[in-house]
Amino acid sequence: MTPAVPRRDKGLVRPYVVTEGRSHPTRNTFDLVTLVMAHDDRPLDGLSPEKYRLMELCLGGALSVAEIAGYLQLPVSVTKVLLSDLVDSGHLSTRAPIPSARLPEAQILQEVLDGLRARL
């Protein structure tokens, strides 16, 4: 019996090829929930196929890093390297997500309710 030969899927590209051999982004500011927006005034010619697909995704509106990785079907670490390249070239901008609002204390709400009842 001959040993099984591993199959290679057509179109499979190793992550280090996509990132040009780099394993870390130039910027370490990307969380999974960091929002990414594309600038539509930048030329897309000369971008790698993965960067081009990433730009097409982001031109539709703001997306999180996790969403982009999911749509591109790439590991998050690879996506972060691609994102950092595009931010460095001025194609993308990022911002932290809006923090959740802090709920008011129950005592303040009770005082407001008491005040409204006193007026009515």
C-alpha positions in Angstrom: 0.0 0.0 0.0 1.4 3.4 -1.0 1.3 6.3 1.4 -1.3 8.9 0.7 0.0 11.9 -1.0 -1.2 15.2 0.5 -3.6 17.0 -1.9 -3.0 20.6 -2.7 -6.1 22.7 -3.4 -5.9 24.8 -6.5 -5.6 28.5 -5.6 -4.2 27.8 -2.2 -1.5 30.4 -1.4 0.6 30.1 1.8 0.2 33.0 4.2 3.8 34.0 4.0 3.5 34.5 0.3 0.5 36.8 0.8 2.4 38.9 3.4 5.6 38.9 1.4 7.4 36.9 4.1 6.4 39.2 7.0 4.7 37.8 10.1 4.0 41.1 12.0 2.3 44.3 10.9 4.2 47.6 10.8 1.5 48.9 13.2 0.4 47.0 16.3 -2.9 49.0 16.7 -5.4 46.5 15.2 -7.9 44.8 17.5 -10.5 42.4 16.1 -13.1 45.2 16.5 -11.0 48.0 15.0 -13.0 49.7 12.3 -11.4 50.1 8.8 -12.5 52.6 6.2 -11.2 52.9 2.6 -10.3 56.1 0.9 -11.8 56.1 -2.6 -9.4 58.7 -4.0 -6.4 56.3 -4.0 -5.5 54.3 -7.1 -5.9 50.5 -6.8 -3.6 49.5 -9.6 -0.4 47.8 -8.5 -2.0 46.2 -5.4 -1.7 42.5 -4.8 -4.9 40.5 -5.4 -5.5 40.2 -1.7 -5.1 43.9 -1.1 -7.3 44.7 -4.0 -10.1 42.4 -2.6 -9.6 44.0 0.8 -10.0 47.5 -0.7 -13.1 46.4 -2.6 -14.6 45.2 0.7 -13.8 48.4 2.6 -15.1 50.7 -0.1 -18.6 49.5 0.7 -18.4 51.0 4.2 -16.6 50.5 7.6 -15.8 47.0 8.6 -14.1 45.5 11.5 -10.8 43.6 11.3 -12.6 40.3 12.2 -15.2 40.9 9.4 -12.5 41.5 6.8 -10.6 38.4 7.8 -13.8 36.4 7.5 -14.8 37.8 4.1 -11.3 37.2 2.7 -11.0 33.8 4.4 -7.6 34.7 5.6 -6.1 34.3 9.1 -6.4 37.4 11.2 -2.6 37.7 11.5 -2.3 37.8 7.7 -5.2 40.3 7.5 -3.5 42.6 10.0 -0.3 42.6 7.9 -2.2 43.5 4.8 -4.2 46.2 6.6 -1.0 47.8 8.0 0.5 48.0 4.5 -2.7 49.7 3.2 -2.8 52.2 6.1 0.9 53.0 5.5 0.2 53.7 1.8 -2.8 55.9 2.6 -5.4 53.6 1.2 -7.1 52.9 4.5 -7.8 54.6 7.8 -8.8 53.0 11.1 -10.4 54.0 14.3 -11.3 52.3 17.5 -14.9 51.3 18.0 -17.2 53.6 19.9 -17.1 52.6 23.5 -20.3 51.5 25.1 -22.1 54.2 27.0 -21.9 54.1 30.8 -25.3 53.5 32.3 -26.5 56.1 34.9 -26.6 55.1 38.5 -29.9 53.9 39.9 -29.9 56.6 42.5 -29.8 59.4 39.9 -32.7 57.7 38.0 -34.7 57.5 41.2 -34.2 61.2 41.9 -35.3 62.1 38.4 -38.4 60.0 38.7 -39.2 61.5 42.2 -38.8 65.0 40.7 -41.1 64.3 37.8 -43.7 62.8 40.1 -43.5 65.9 42.4 -44.2 68.2 39.4 -47.2 66.2 38.1 
